[in-house]
Amino acid sequence: MTSAPPDRHDPLAPLVLDPAESRADTATPPESPTTIFWRQLKKSPLAIIGGSVLLLFYLLAIVAPFVAPYPEEEMDRRRYFHPPHSLHLIDRQGSFHLRPFVRETRLANPQQFRYEDIETEERPLRFFVRGASYTMLGLVSSNLHLFGVDNGSRVYLLGTDSFGRDEFSRLLYGGQVSLTVGLVGILISFSLGLLLGGISGYVGGATDSVIMRSTELLLSIPSLYLIIALRAVFPIDLPSQQVYLGIVAILAFIGWAGLARVIRGLVLSIRRNEYVTAAEALGVSRFRIITRHILPNTWSFVIVAATISVPGYILGEVVLSFLGVGVQEPAASWGNMLNQARSLRALTSFPWLLYVPGVAIFLTVMAFNFLGDGLRDALDPRRVTGGTS
Amino acid sequence: MSAPSANTTPILEVRDLKKYFPIKKGLFSRTVGQVKALDGISFDVQAGEVLGLVGESGCGKTTAGRCILQLMQPTSGSVKFEGQEIVGLSRSELRPLRRHMQIVFQDPYSSLNPRLTIGSILREAITTHNLARGAAVNDRVAELLTLVGLSPTHQARYPHEFSGGQRQRIGIARALAVNPRLIVADEPVSALDVSIQAQVVNLLRDLQRQMHLTYIFVAHDLSVVKHISDRVAVMYLGTIAELAGSAELYANPRHPYTVSLLSAIPIPDPDRRRHRIVLRGDVPSPANPPSGCRFHTRCYMAQPVCAHEVPLLREVAPGHWSACHFAEQVAAPAPGQS
């Protein structure tokens, strides 16, 4: 290439590019990063299952007042520790009914709360029945419930607790607290972590030292003590709404530090890219460089980290409620439902008190982990196949 | 030192520009030494001129480019853009000047944000300086893409859909988006295939002539620089070894380092024998550069004086500057040079 190539071109006219250069012009339509992401995600069945389970749980939590047959705080003084009703399709004459029914029970042993079925009292399950009125999402007021049994009787699909409250209804209402605590928590802690980690990594110097030393301070305190100490700041008799917000704030306050450190590390490597220098050369403001050029390139990490850290918040709420400093009775949360299963007697005689919230927590945590794993694989550029460049 | 045509104010005056990187160690980041990436370079660039900056890896070419554009804070020295001192200006003071000085990068892969479409990359450049509004922004983006030989329809695409050469064109379009007067091209073709290199160099040269741009063209390849530059500065270990008009430098080098670089250019003729000067050893560490002439450890002409006396960059012929004690005795490389 010592001499000028003889062929000159008109820079104003689009070049006839050589074949090697015109890959982007070939007939295949360009794939947006989103398309590639979905194709990759579909390859992981566990992630799809996890995602579907979560979708279902969140949907149920949103429409809890409609799906739950009874209000979360309603006590049935005739049926403490009632075991889960079983649904029957075949009556005692042996004939089949399409509509499932439950049998009325009576307290056989008041000391041990042993109930037995009354064979003759069959209560068919009715759908879309009128019951206690509620307001859903602060918008829809109604008294329609998905299912129930005829007046005067009760259906407890998952049994009742020591106050005679329906576990199934409490599970749904509790899900509103336990499932959103994670989402709101990561929303707060990730905003904090991203912003502070981003500033720390990009600006550097004294700012970096101040932010990083604060995170170290926060991380050096055992988190359970920190949680309890922070909880002590709030009065014990707050309304449950405020307790809920308090818990989210506490968990988020503890959660941002670890994330900020990782984000700082990512930012340190991303800022060395020449597109950041190009933005600086153009005079783009620091805030815009951080929010537009640096942080979006941490998304794949952040999405995965967020998915994987949601269970931490759910379990955090469970721990707090289990210790009695979280969501206060009579409001339901999965944590304080689990709290009811603390005694040995409950475990041996009324195991549904453990299973019901336990399985819900287990499934949610597993689903989040599966989804997180799947997302990590789908967002890993080294795994992407069939893409250009 | 002044440039050949001293009657007009140069677009860029660089004086004794230094950039030392501290070497830090220990718990309290004690500075234990300095890497002298740039150790006092001075030159002028006239408007509409192309100044080539060549040298081996690690000689400070890229650092020079970044320090001139204030993308790095120089340790000392002065850079005047159109007569205005720009060293030490704050971010906000530099901002209005940024649109006059742009940069094209070496790596076409890391120089474009993978999360942004080509359109939004170019729009950002335009809107940052309020150069257009509303629909005019999109017109300008289309114009820029056409200017660099791409199609306006490409603006909805992401960088990963383009080849290296095309990405480099996008990088050039981004630099041109703000109508700059000075462009620092930081090894714009060294990451490309040889077949694409010529296209991009030609594009840069055409744009320069058409829009009366001024380039500082950084490269490690003398043949590429020769093709595009009016004058060439040869750098060695953070200093300028020789500075002359392009034709003069290639025909009549006055520094042994330049001679050895020129002798390494391949000649596309198998029958021609050439006398190649192979330099001994590696480039010394810029943290601990040799005393006297920095090149004396590898120089085939070295004399005792070279080890303790620093040669100054002096004008050995009109417009031809060399930093060698024996510049007058340097012979042009053996016949066979192109």
Interface residues (C-beta under 8 A of the other chain):
Chain A: M1 T2 S3 A4 P5 R8 H9 P11 L12 P14 L15 L17 D18 A20 E21 S22 R23 A24 D25 P30 S32 P33 N273 E274 Y275 T277 A278 A279 E280 A281 L282 G283 V284 R286 R292 H293 P296 N297 W299 G387 T388 S389
Chain B: R66 L69 L71 R91 L94 R95 P96 R98 R99 M101 Q102 I103 F105 Q106 D107 S110 S111 L112 N113 P114 R115 L116 E124 A125 T128 H129 T146 L147 V148 G149 L150 S151 H154 A156 R157 Y158 H160 E161 F162 S163 G165 Q166 G171 R174 V178 D193 V194 S195 I196 Q197 A198 Q199 N202 L203 D206 L207 Q210 S223 V224 K226 H227 I265 I267 P268 S338
